[in-house]
Amino acid sequence: MTVDLGKLREGTLRDLSFAHLLWALARDERTVVLELRRNQLEKRVVLEDGVPVDCRSNLLHETLGKFLVTRGRLAEDAYQKCLAESAKSSSSLADVLLRAELLSAFELFKVLQQNLAYKLLDAFTWREGTFRLHAEVPAVDSALKVRVPQLVLTGITRYAPQPVVDEGVAGLVGRPLALHPSPAVTLGSLRLSPRHARVAQLLRAPQRLDQLMADSRLPPDELTRLLHALHVLGIVLPEDELPAAAPPLTAAPPAPVVDLTPPAEPAPSPEPMPQAEMERLRNDVTRAYLNHRRQDAFDLLGVAHDATPARIREHWLSFARKYAPWEFEHPSLAALQDKAQDLFVAGARAFATLMDPEARNSLAWKRMQARDDSPRAAGNAFAIRTEILDADAQHHKGAAHLAAARFSEALPLLEFAADCDPQNAAFQADLAWCRFRLRPAQPDEPRAALTDVLRMDPECGVAHYYAGEIARLRGDRTAADGHLRKAAKLMQGDRRPTEALKQLLTEK
């Protein structure tokens, strides 16, 4: 599907999936705010030149603090203490975590990246909802960047609703498929599993879907998800939609060239960098990178507003030596090279601003005007001012009703929690089990839901337990045994899978 965003300002996610919308914005390098709404849920994504750099939502579990608690990186009491300090000092929670040394700068950057990706991946689960594009983009201080092609691949292969995938591949059935000769994003830039890389290799020659299914030996759902993702990215197309190949140039064959240059000696391997020095550099560069978007030219180069041109030049040269990208070519520092490059460019722009008298005076006046403003005013321009939705609290209440066999009371609470946090495998598994217990004569929907849960998280023990129990109650002993044994291994300390296995043996 080719999306023309020229006149498109709003629409529904049923007509245009989030995957298609996000890739179209990335491909067109748009700088916009993408507003998403579904029922009570709301998200606002800021894209700069097509790259998502920030996302706000009204979901409590998507906030940085709760995200850290859920992943075991921060204790609940430490989170509450940091939250209180953040409100008291008008500092961001990230700054408080750094000051308290609960995370290093490098660890904080990785967590912020994961948190941003998590919030964006959630939108791939939305089949219903509306979107709106806003051309007025507020200033954000986020230094994060998300690789959209990889995000689209992950979002579709793991989280997209199956009906969306089925609709996406419907037009590919029965048609020979092949790789685009010059796609906007190359296969080499994507992280493919060995199973998926084999499919890409098979597509070097045109193949129909049924041929791919036989040759790749992938489950149908897994194969169609991969093909849909690669089709959205324009990497895989029907053969009749491929661009025409350019005619070969006819020219006389070049005369053979004899190279008389002696072979160069291989370059010596770089000395291993001491671990302490590597950690220091990682944290110093990452801390500067996280802060640089919220600093003006004076703060970035560390000069006073009345500094002389010679002093400004001195600070710029020091900054440039510190963050010159070519100083980070050691293999241990490869992950820092992009950050150093962005810092180097930002420093060059700051130097140019401060050396221009008119631009410098304008910036100095803005600093004076902003002196009495709240330090968080700029961030609040992008805040979502709707009720914060707490999926964990609703799930806790629903799980209590489920354990007490009050299934009708549990259902709406579990539905709310699963709707707010569709990436939470345990929430989805509890909801599927509750629906089965309410309607045991109609097991197809709960079984399909548990299959989706295990695709998202194959290590979700409670999903294996529920799938095993449904299989046992339906008389499928082989499937029940497999799921329950897996659950017993994953849910050590929980007696339910073990008791279910004993029941299975007793029934035999």
C-alpha positions in Angstrom: 0.0 0.0 0.0 1.4 3.4 -1.0 0.3 6.1 1.3 0.1 9.7 0.1 0.4 12.0 3.1 0.2 15.2 1.0 -3.4 16.1 1.9 -4.0 13.5 4.7 -4.5 15.1 8.1 -6.6 12.6 10.0 -8.2 9.2 9.6 -9.0 5.9 11.3 -6.6 3.0 12.0 -9.0 0.6 10.4 -8.6 2.3 7.1 -4.8 2.9 7.5 -2.9 0.7 10.0 -0.4 2.2 12.3 2.4 0.3 10.5 1.6 1.9 7.2 1.1 5.3 8.7 4.4 5.3 10.7 6.4 4.0 7.7 4.9 6.6 5.4 5.8 9.4 7.8 9.3 8.0 8.1 9.7 7.6 4.3 8.6 11.2 3.7 10.8 12.5 6.5 7.9 14.4 8.1 8.3 16.5 11.2 4.9 16.3 12.9 3.0 15.3 16.0 1.0 12.1 15.5 -2.0 12.0 17.8 -3.6 8.6 18.4 -6.9 8.0 20.2 -8.8 4.8 21.1 -11.6 4.8 23.6 -9.9 6.3 26.8 -6.4 5.8 25.5 -4.4 8.6 24.0 -0.8 8.9 22.6 1.1 11.7 21.1 4.2 10.9 19.1 6.7 13.5 18.0 8.6 12.8 14.8 11.6 14.8 13.6 12.4 14.2 9.9 10.4 11.0 10.1 12.1 9.6 13.2 10.1 9.2 16.5 12.0 11.1 19.3 9.3 11.2 22.0 5.9 9.7 22.9 3.5 10.6 25.7 0.5 8.6 26.7 -2.1 8.6 29.5 -1.1 5.0 30.6 0.6 4.8 34.0 2.6 1.7 33.1 4.2 3.5 30.2 5.8 6.2 32.4 9.5 5.8 32.9 9.2 5.0 36.7 6.6 2.3 36.3 8.5 0.9 33.3 11.6 0.5 35.5 9.6 -1.0 38.4 7.9 -3.5 36.0 11.2 -4.7 34.7 12.8 -5.1 38.1 15.3 -2.2 37.5 13.8 -0.1 40.4 12.1 -1.0 43.7 8.7 0.4 44.3 9.8 2.3 47.4 12.7 3.8 45.5 10.4 4.8 42.7 8.0 6.6 45.1 10.9 8.4 46.7 12.3 9.5 43.4 8.9 10.6 42.2 8.5 12.8 45.3 11.9 14.3 44.8 11.0 15.0 41.1 7.9 16.9 42.1 9.7 18.8 44.9 12.7 19.9 42.8 10.8 20.3 39.5 13.3 18.0 37.9 12.6 15.2 35.6 12.6 11.6 37.0 15.5 10.8 34.7 17.6 13.6 36.3 16.7 12.4 39.8 17.7 8.8 39.0 21.1 10.1 37.8 21.6 12.3 40.8 20.8 9.4 43.1 23.1 7.1 41.1 20.4 4.5 40.8 21.3 4.3 37.1 24.4 5.3 35.2 24.0 7.7 32.2 24.6 4.8 29.8 22.0 2.5 31.5 19.5 5.4 31.6 19.9 6.0 27.9 19.2 2.3 27.1 16.1 2.3 29.4 14.8 5.4 27.8 15.2 3.9 24.4 13.4 0.7 25.5 10.6 2.7 27.1 10.1 4.8 23.9 10.0 1.6 21.7 7.6 -0.1 24.2 5.1 2.9 23.9 5.3 2.8 20.1 5.0 -1.0 19.8 1.8 -0.8 21.8 0.2 1.2 18.9 0.8 -1.8 16.6 -1.9 -3.7 18.6 -4.5 -1.1 17.9 -7.0 -2.2 15.2 -9.5 0.5 16.0 -8.9 4.2 16.8 -8.3 7.5 15.1 -5.2 9.5 14.2 -4.5 13.1 13.5 -1.3 14.9 12.2 -0.3 18.3 13.7 2.2 20.4 11.8 3.0 22.6 14.9 5.6 20.6 16.7 6.6 21.7 20.3 10.2 21.9 21.3 11.2 18.6 23.0 14.5 17.9 24.7 14.6 14.2 23.9 17.8 13.0 22.3 16.3 9.5 21.6 15.9 8.1 18.1 14.0 4.9 17.0 14.9 3.0 13.9 11.5 2.9 12.2 12.1 -0.1 9.8 13.2 -2.3 12.7 10.2 -1.1 14.7 7.8 -1.9 11.9 9.3 -5.4 11.5 9.0 -6.1 15.2 5.6 -4.5 15.6 4.0 -6.6 12.8 5.8 -9.9 13.5 5.0 -9.9 17.2 2.1 -7.6 18.0 -0.2 -6.7 15.1 -3.7 -8.3 15.3 -4.0 -11.3 13.1 -6.9 -9.9 11.1 -4.8 -6.9 10.1 -2.0 -9.3 8.9 -4.5 -11.4 7.0 -5.9 -8.3 5.3 -2.4 -7.2 4.5 -1.3 -10.4 2.7 -4.7 -11.1 1.0 -3.5 -9.3 -2.1 -0.3 -11.3 -2.2 -1.9 -14.7 -2.3 -1.4 -16.6 -5.6 1.1 -14.0 -7.0 4.8 -14.6 -7.4 6.7 -12.5 -4.8 10.3 -11.2 -5.1 12.7 -8.8 -3.5 12.7 -5.2 -4.6 16.0 -4.5 -6.4 16.5 -1.1 -4.7 14.2 -0.7 -1.7 14.1 2.4 0.5 15.4 0.2 3.3 17.8 -2.7 2.7 17.5 -6.2 4.2 21.0 -5.8 5.6 19.9 -3.0 7.8 17.3 -5.2 9.6 18.0 -7.7 12.3 16.4 -10.9 11.0 16.3 -14.2 12.8 18.0 -17.1 10.9 14.5 -18.5 10.1 13.4 -15.2 8.6 16.7 -14.7 6.8 16.1 -18.0 5.0 12.8 -16.7 3.7 14.6 -13.6 2.3 17.1 -15.8 0.6 14.3 -17.9 -1.0 12.7 -14.6 -2.4 15.8 -13.9 -4.5 13.9 -15.8 -7.1 10.1 -15.2 -7.5 8.0 -17.5 -5.3 4.3 -17.8 -4.5 3.1 -17.9 -0.9 2.4 -21.7 -1.1 5.9 -22.3 -2.4 7.4 -20.3 0.4 5.4 -22.1 3.0 6.6 -25.5 1.7 10.3 -24.4 1.3 10.7 -22.3 4.5 8.7 -24.7 6.7 7.6 -21.8 8.8 4.1 -21.9 10.5 1.6 -20.0 8.3 1.0 -17.2 10.8 4.7 -16.6 11.2 5.4 -16.5 7.5 2.4 -14.2 6.7 3.5 -11.8 9.4 7.0 -11.6 8.0 5.8 -11.1 4.5 3.3 -8.4 5.6 6.1 -6.5 7.4 8.5 -6.8 4.4 5.7 -5.7 2.1 4.8 -2.6 4.2 8.5 -1.7 4.1 8.6 -2.1 0.3 11.2 -4.8 0.4 9.0 -7.6 -1.0 6.6 -6.9 -3.8 4.5 -9.0 -6.3 6.7 -9.7 -9.3 4.4 -7.6 -11.6 4.9 -4.5 -9.4 8.7 -4.6 -9.4 10.3 -1.6 -11.2 11.6 -2.3 -14.7 15.3 -3.1 -14.7 17.5 -0.6 -16.5 18.9 -1.9 -19.9 22.6 -3.0 -19.6 25.1 -0.5 -21.0 27.1 -1.8 -23.9 30.8 -0.8 -23.8 34.1 -2.2 -24.9 35.6 -4.4 -22.2 38.3 -2.6 -20.2 41.9 -3.5 -20.8 43.3 -5.7 -18.1 45.2 -3.8 -15.4 48.3 -5.3 -13.8 48.6 -4.2 -10.2 52.3 -4.0 -9.3 51.6 -2.5 -5.8 52.9 -4.9 -3.1 50.2 -6.1 -0.7 49.7 -3.9 2.3 50.5 -5.4 5.7 47.4 -6.0 7.8 46.7 -3.3 10.3 47.5 -4.3 13.9 44.5 -5.0 16.1 43.8 -2.2 18.6 44.9 -2.6 22.2 42.0 -3.6 24.4 40.6 -0.7 26.3 40.6 -0.9 30.1 37.1 -1.6 31.4 37.1 1.4 33.8 38.1 3.8 31.0 35.5 2.4 28.7 32.7 2.8 31.3 33.8 6.4 32.1 33.7 7.4 28.4 30.3 5.7 27.9 28.8 7.5 30.8 30.4 10.9 30.0 29.3 10.9 26.4 25.9 9.5 27.1 25.2 12.1 29.9 26.2 14.9 27.5 24.1 13.4 24.7 21.0 13.1 27.0 21.4 16.8 28.0 22.4 18.5 24.8 18.9 19.0 23.4 17.8 21.0 26.4 20.9 23.3 26.4 21.3 26.5 24.5 24.6 27.5 22.8 26.0 29.1 26.0 25.3 26.1 28.2 26.4 23.5 25.6 29.9 25.1 25.2 30.0 26.2 28.8 30.7 29.9 28.2 29.4 33.0 30.0 27.1 35.4 28.1 29.8 38.1 28.2 32.6 35.8 27.0 35.0 37.2 24.4 35.3 35.6 20.9 38.7 34.2 21.8 37.2 32.6 24.9 34.3 31.2 22.9 36.7 29.7 20.3 38.8 28.2 23.1 35.7 26.4 24.6 34.6 25.2 21.1 38.0 23.7 20.4 38.0 21.9 23.7 34.4 20.6 23.1 35.4 19.5 19.5 38.4 17.6 20.8 36.3 15.8 23.4 33.5 14.7 21.0 35.3 14.4 17.7 33.6 11.2 16.1 37.0 9.9 14.8 38.2 9.6 18.4 35.6 6.9 19.0 36.7 4.4 16.3 37.9 1.9 18.8 35.7 -1.3 18.5 34.7 -1.0 22.2 33.3 2.5 21.6 31.5 2.0 18.3 28.1 2.4 20.0 29.2 6.0 21.0 30.2 7.2 17.6 26.7 8.3 16.5 26.2 10.2 19.8 29.6 11.9 19.5 28.8 12.9 15.9 25.5 14.5 17.0 27.3 16.3 19.9 30.0 17.5 17.5 27.5 18.9 15.1 25.5 20.5 17.9 28.7 22.1 19.2 29.5 23.5 15.8 26.1 25.1 15.5 26.5 26.6 19.0 29.8 28.0 18.0 28.4 29.6 14.9 25.5 31.1 16.9 27.8 32.6 19.5 30.2 34.0 16.9 27.4 35.8 15.2 26.7 39.0 17.2 23.1 39.3 16.2 22.3 35.7 16.9 24.2 35.8 20.2 22.4 38.9 21.4 19.0 37.4 20.5 19.8 34.2 22.5 21.0 36.3 25.4 17.7 38.2 25.4 15.7 34.9 25.3 17.7 33.6 28.3 16.9 36.7 30.3 13.2 36.5 29.4 13.0 32.8 30.4 14.8 33.3 33.7 11.5 33.5 35.7 9.7 30.8 33.8 9.1 27.4 35.2 11.8 25.0 34.2 9.2 22.5 33.2 7.0 24.8 31.2 8.4 23.6 27.9 7.9 20.0 28.7 4.3 20.6 29.8 3.4 21.9 26.3 3.5 18.4 25.1 1.9 16.8 28.1 -1.4 14.8 27.9 -3.9 16.2 30.3 -6.4 13.4 30.5 -6.9 10.9 33.3 -4.0 8.6 33.9 -5.1 5.0 33.4 -3.7 2.4 35.8 -3.8 -1.0 34.2 -2.0 -2.7 37.0 -4.6 -1.7 39.6 -7.5 -3.0 37.5 -5.7 -6.2 36.7 -5.0 -6.8 40.4 -8.7 -6.5 41.2 -9.7 -8.7 38.3 -7.1 -11.4 39.2 -8.5 -11.5 42.7 -12.1 -12.1 41.3 -10.6 -14.7 38.8 -8.9 -16.6 41.6 -12.2 -16.7 43.6 -14.1 -18.0 40.5 -16.1 -14.8 40.2 -15.7 -14.7 36.5 -18.4 -12.2 35.6 -16.9 -9.7 38.0 -13.4 -10.4 36.8 -14.1 -10.0 33.1 -14.6 -6.2 32.7 -11.6 -5.5 34.9 -9.3 -7.9 33.0 -10.6 -6.5 29.7 -9.7 -3.0 30.8 -6.2 -4.0 31.9 -5.5 -6.0 28.7 -6.8 -3.1 26.6 -4.6 -0.6 28.3 -1.5 -2.9 28.2 -1.8 -5.3 25.3 1.9 -6.2 25.4 1.5 -7.6 28.9 1.4 -11.4 28.3 0.1 -12.2 31.8 -2.8 -9.7 31.4 -3.8 -11.3 28.0 -3.5 -14.8 29.4 -5.7 -14.1 32.4 -8.4 -12.5 30.1 -8.4 -15.6 27.8 -8.8 -17.9 30.7 -11.6 -15.9 32.2 -13.5 -16.0 28.9 -13.0 -19.7 28.7 -14.3 -20.2 32.2 -17.4 -18.1 31.4 -18.0 -20.1 28.1 -16.2 -23.4 28.3 -18.3 -24.8 25.4 -16.7 -22.1 23.1 -13.0 -22.6 23.5 -11.8 -21.5 20.1 -11.4 -17.8 20.9 -9.5 -18.3 24.2 -7.2 -20.8 22.5 -6.5 -18.4 19.7 -5.8 -15.6 22.2 -3.4 -17.8 24.1 -1.6 -18.7 20.9 -1.2 -15.0 20.2 0.2 -14.5 23.8 2.8 -17.3 23.3 3.8 -15.7 20.0 4.5 -12.4 21.8 6.1 -14.1 24.8 7.0 -17.8 24.4 8.2 -17.8 28.1 4.9 -16.8 29.6 4.3 -19.6 32.1 0.8 -18.8 33.0 -0.2 -18.8 29.3 1.2 -22.3 28.9 -0.7 -23.3 32.1 -4.0 -22.0 30.8 -3.4 -23.5 27.3 -2.6 -26.9 29.0 -5.7 -26.8 31.1 -8.0 -26.0 28.1 -6.4 -28.8 26.2 -6.8 -31.2 29.2 -10.5 -30.3 29.6 -11.0 -30.7 25.9 -9.4 -34.1 25.8 -6.2 -33.2 23.9 -3.8 -35.0 26.2 -0.7 -34.5 24.0 -1.0 -30.7 23.9 -2.0 -30.6 27.5 1.1 -32.5 28.6 3.4 -30.3 26.6 2.0 -27.0 27.8 1.7 -28.1 31.5 5.3 -29.4 31.6 6.5 -26.1 30.1 4.4 -24.2 32.6 5.8 -26.2 35.5 9.3 -25.3 34.4 8.6 -21.6 34.0 6.3 -21.2 37.1 8.6 -22.7 39.8 7.0 -22.1 43.2 3.5 -22.2 41.7 1.8 -25.6 42.4 -1.0 -25.2 39.8 0.9 -26.7 36.8 2.1 -29.6 38.9 -1.3 -30.3 40.2 -2.8 -30.2 36.7 -0.1 -32.7 35.5 -1.1 -35.0 38.3 -4.7 -34.7 37.4 -3.8 -35.5 33.7 -2.1 -38.7 34.8 -5.0 -39.6 37.1 -7.4 -39.2 34.2 -5.3 -41.5 32.1 
